[in-house]
């Protein structure tokens, strides 16, 4: 009769943690489960059947644990010796990946095309790429600002976020144009277990609306209105709505991008009539500096992308309803700019 394996409470806690881990190596999890099962009084053969491993494996780790306790639960296999010339081949794979293109005109290598070129296996190429952090199949786009006053304008806007003027209101303003009122011709199949919500491919477009929105950076609340068109007159009317929402003597700072409708003579005349309103324009191609773009991405995900709208009036009603509910629990965005010494001094 086999004796029951005895483990201490601290050992049990550590083994249980490993056995339940989703990130530990599979072999470590198996060893921990073997020891825990043996500690319940189960026999070697019962544990081997339960964990789908050999009897010799269970005996091996039982003996290792009895002799060295937790310190013995590691593999002694030294692994196979690296192939001769492996480092040279790895260097060639990295060099070809970074500095050469396929002869067939492709823009990037695949594991199989590079393996064929270097007379190796595609799995070796994949392992080298993973080790070096190379992903030739992926590409990301970027846009750099060509504004000569980038640092000055960006520092001005970041200052409004991080240390706004006392007793002043700061609003991030922009318009989301051409929001389509799309109505689906086929019924929407709802979400169900094992199946995502499904929309029909065909749709009917009832028209478009533009959404003007202003984000209060102090409390995160959003002031919004819809319009048929996005013109300078509509922008000025929206600025008037922002002013009306604030006390008459309060300084108001508006952050906006360089859209032509934001810099017309009509806007200039409006600012001259309201000296307490100050416009701060983002550098060119730097919409990421305007926090309202973060909120636009949120309403796009929550409402617009999957919404079904039977008319432009229905679209307007649902947008304004979303804004009202959002403002009930609005929170400001926590703005951070890492490594400021890199671009902005």
N, C-alpha and C positions, 0 to 999 in steps of 0.2 A: 504494500500500500504506500502510495506516494505521500510524502509529508507536505503540509501546507506551507507555502512561502510566506514569510513574515516580513512586513514592511512597516516602517515607522510613519507617524502622521505627516511629518514634513516631506518624506519621500513620496507618500501617497498624493499630497497636494501637487508636487512638481510633476509627477507622472500623469496625474489627471489633467493638468494644464496642457501637457504635451499631447496627450491622447485626444483632447478636444480641439486642439489648434487647427486652424484652417490654413495656416501659413508654414507650419513646420514640414520638414521633409517626410515623405511617406514612410521611409524605413524607420525613422525615429518614432513616428506614431505607432507603427506596428510593434516595435520593441516595448514601448510603454504599455500598450494594450496586453501584450503577452504577460508582462510582470503583474499587471493589475488583475488579469484573469486568474493567474496562478495563485494570487493572494486571496482569492475568494474560495479556494479549495478545489478548483476544477483540475482535472487531470491533464497530463501533457497531450494525450490524444484528443480530448475534448477541446482543448484550446486550439490545437492545430486545425481541427475541423471548423471551428467557429471563425478563425481568422484566415482560413484558406492558405495555410503554409504547412511546411513539412514538420514532422515530429522532431527531426534533428534540429531544425531552426528553433523550435520552442525550447528544447533541451540546452542548446548553445547559449541562448540569452538568459535562461534560468541560472545556468552555471556561472555565467559572467556576472550576473547581478549578485549572486550569493558570494562570489569571491571579491568583487570590487565595488559592489553597490551601484549607485547611480553613475559613478565614474567609469564603470565598465561597459556602459551601453553605447559604444561607438564601434564603427567598423574598423577592422584591422587590414582590410584590403588596400594595398598600396597603389592600386591602379596600374594600368599598363604603361609601359615606357613610351614617351613621345617618339613619333616617327623621326627618322633622320631627315633633316631638311625641312621639318615642320615650320620652324620660325621663318625660314627663307620663303616658303610658300605663303605663309600668312602675310608677310610683308608685300609679296607680289600681289596678293588678292586686294589688299588695302590700296596699294599704289594704282592698280588698274581701275579700281572702283572710283577713286578720287580724280584721276588725271587722264583717263582714256575713255573713249566712247566705242560702242559696238560698231563693227564694220558695215552692218546692214542699215545704218542710219538711225537706229533706235536712239532715243534720248537718254536711256539709262539701262544698266545691266539688270538682268534677272539672275537668280542663283544658277539656273541651268545654262544660260548663255555664257556666263563667266566661267563656270566649271568646264564647259566644253572648250573654251578658249585656252584655259590654263591646264587642261588635262587632269582634272581632279573631280571630286564628287560635289553635287550641289549641296549636300548636307554639310560638307566642310566649309563651303563658301558661306552658308547660312550661319554656322557657328562663329566664323571669323567676323561676319557682319554684326552679329549680336554682341560679341565680346568688345568690338570697337565702337558700338553704338551707331552703326551706319544703317540707313534706311533709304536706299536709292529710289524706291517706288514712291516715296512721299515727297511732296513739294508744298511749300507755303509761300504766300505772296506778302509783300510789304509795300508800304508807301512812305517815302521820306518827304519831309517838308522842304520846299524850295524857298520858303519865306526868309529873307535876310534878317528880319527882326524876330525870328523864332524864339530866341531865348527871352527877349524882353516881354513879348506877348504871353508866352507860356508861363513865365514867372509871375506876371500880373494875375493871370487866372488862377494859378495854383495858390497864390497868396489869398485870393478871395475864398478859396475852399478851406485852407488850413488856418487862416487867421483873418476872418472877415472884419470889416469896419464895425465899430461899436454902434448899436442902435440903427443899423442899416439892414436892408433886405437884399439878398442876393438870389437872383433867379437865372436858371439855365433855360434858354428859350430856343425852340426850333419847331419846324413843321414836318409832319410825316405825310408826304404827298401821295396822291393816287392810291388811296386805300380802296380796294375793289369790294363792292357789295355783291358777293358771289352766292348764288343760290344753286343747290345741287339738283339736277334733274332726276337722279335716282335716290331712293331712300338711303339714309345713313344707317349702316349696320352697327349696332352698339357694341361696346366692349363686352367680352365674355371670357370666362376662364380658358386660357390657351389661345385666345384670338384677339388681335388688336382691333380697335375701332376702324371701320372701313368706309371710305367715301367713294362714291361713283366718280368715274373719270370725267364725265361731261358735266358742264355747269352752264348757268345763265347769268350774265353780268348785268346788273341793274344800273350800273354807273359807278362813279368814284367820288370820294370825299377827301378833303385834306384835314388833318388834325393839327391844330396849333396847341402847344403845351408849354407850360412854364413850371419848372421844378424849383420849389423853395429849398435851397440847400440847408437851411437851418432845421426844418422839421420834416422834410421829405414830402410835403403835400404837393399836389399837382393841380394847377389851374388849367383847364382845357376848354376848347371850343372847336367846332367843326365848321368848315366852309366849303363852298363849291369849288373855289379856285384858290391858288396861293399867289396872291399879288401883293404889291407894296401897300395898297390901301388896306387889305385884310390884315397885314402885319402891323400896321399902325393902329388899326382898331383893336387888335389884341394887346398891344402895348398899353392902350388906354384902359383896357379891362384890368391889366395888372396894376396900374396906378390906382384905379378905383378900389382895389382890394386892400390898399395900404393907407395908413394915415397920411394926411396932406403934407406934413413936414418931414416925413421919413425919406432918407436917402435910399435910392433904389439902384442897384447895379445889375445890369442885364448882360449875360454871357450869350453870344450868338456867333454863328459861323459867317462866312463871307459870301453867302448867297446874294445875288444882285438885288433881290427884293429887300434886303436888309440894309442897303447902302444907298438908297435913292434920295433925291432931293426932298421927297415927301417925308422920309424918315428924319433927315437932317432938320427940316423945319419943325417937326414934332419935338425933337430934342431941344431945340432952341426955345420952344414954348414951355418946356418942362426942365428947368436947370437942375432939378434934384434927381434926374434920371441920367445914368452914365452907362454908355455902351462899351463893352469889352469884346472885341472880335478875336476869335481864335486864329492862330497862324493857319496859313493855307494847308489843306490836306491834313488837318489835325482835329477832325470831328471827335476823336477819342477824348479830347480835353473837355468836351461838353457833357456833363452828367445826364442831361436829358436823353442822350442816345442810349444810356443804360436802361432807362425807363421805357424807351421805345422798344427795345429788344424784349422787355418783359411783357408789354401789352401785345406784342406780336406773337409771342409764344402762348400766352394765356387766352387770347381772344381772337385775334385776326386770322392767324394761320389756318385754324380748323373751324372757324365760325361759319355758320350758315345764315345768310342775310336775305330776307325776302324783298327788301327795297333799300333805298338810300336812307329813308326815315328810320327803318329798322336798324341799319348800321349805326346811325347817329345815336339812337336811343341806347343801344347796347354799349357803345363806347363811353357815353356819359354815365351810364349806370356803373360800368367798371371803375371809372375815375372816382365816383362817389364812394363806392365800397373800398377802394384802395386808400382813400384819404382817412377812413375811419381808423386805420391801423398803420398809417404811413410812418416810415422811419428814414432818416437821412442816410445817404450812402457814406460809408467810411472810406474816405479818399486817402490813398497813399501813393507816393511817388518814390520808388526805390532808386537808389544810386543817383541822387540828384547831382552829384559832382560830375556825372558822365556828360550831361547835356546842359543843365541849367545851373548856374552858379549864383 
